[in-house]
Amino acid sequence: MNSGRFTVGGKLLLRRISYSVLGHENSRRLLSLQRHASSRLRRPRITLFRKLFPPNPANRYLNIGGGEWYYRGWDNIDFYVDQYFIDYKIDMRLQTPVNIPDGCASLIFCSHVLEHFSDDVALFTLRECHRLLKPQGTVRLSVPDMDVAFEAYRSNDNVFFDRGGVGCVGDSIERKLVNFFASYEKDNYSGGPEVHPSTVRNKLKALNKYEFATWCVGLIPEDAPYKAHVNGFDFSKLLLFLEKAGFSRIERSAYRSSRIPMLRGQAFDNRPMVSLFVEATK
């Protein structure tokens, strides 16, 4: 997650822009600024590059929930970040269709977004991906892998929860496991539900993994103004959702191992320790 706020698709893949990038092969790579560059510097440069390298409306590349992200020729669909990073400001949680014609995109990238959605919204989002893609178009997804999290818990692997890329908090590994599936902000608190370790251990014995994830999410206070992680996925669940959305060729992938050369670059996959990577073709 980005520091200070759970951002949908929260990742900050920003690098310093050099002058040489304009006339060089690197112009196809990520064009942005350092994480701590001032907004005053970032905004005009991003605006300039959007004008110099506009997306092709007949053959779009879409990043759904990209956060503070820019890549030449790509559209970024998000809601919770500065407008200068966003091409289409849409809150997918409201199940609002993207205002783009059917079959206009050849690639869609969606990284660490679906875990922020309920099952209904996640399925809606995947159906939108299917609608927007051309025939033979590809969507690449990554989500926190619930199976890896359970294995880390069984191995008492605090490093996974502390520095794996999700940033779980808690004074016990049980609370960190709950935070993996459920997180929120309320007042001055940001993290997962507070629950006694023995309660978590009892639930792990009584529930299957999907029921356990649902139980964790149910611990989030109803009046929390911002709810971040509210779901959990493994390959079987994501496969089922993609099939329901209409996809046929669905493959488990690996970190920076996309079938699409462009998607192997540093602007795309991140958090390899915690992530499940999947590609599907329309």
Sequence and secondary structure as in RCSB ss.txt:
>XXXX:A:sequence
MNSGRFTVGGKLLLRRISYSVLGHENSRRLLSLQRHASSRLRRPRITLFRKLFPPNPANRYLNIGGGEWYYRGWD
NIDFYVDQYFIDYKIDMRLQTPVNIPDGCASLIFCSHVLEHFSDDVALFTLRECHRLLKPQGTVRLSVPDMDVAF
EAYRSNDNVFFDRGGVGCVGDSIERKLVNFFASYEKDNYSGGPEVHPSTVRNKLKALNKYEFATWCVGLIPEDAP
YKAHVNGFDFSKLLLFLEKAGFSRIERSAYRSSRIPMLRGQAFDNRPMVSLFVEATK
>XXXX:A:secstr
  TTS  TT         GGGGGSGGGGSB    TTS HHHHHHHHHHHHHHS   TTSEEEEET  S  BTTEE
EEESSS GGG SEE  GGGT   SS TT EEEEEEES GGGS HHHHHHHHHHHHHHEEEEEEEEEEEEBHHHHH
HHHHTT HHHHHHSSS    SSHHHHHHHHH  EEETTEEES    HHHHHHHHHHS HHHHHHHHHHTS TT S
EE     B HHHHHHHHHHHT  EEEE  TT  SSGGGGSTTS   TTTEEEEEEE 
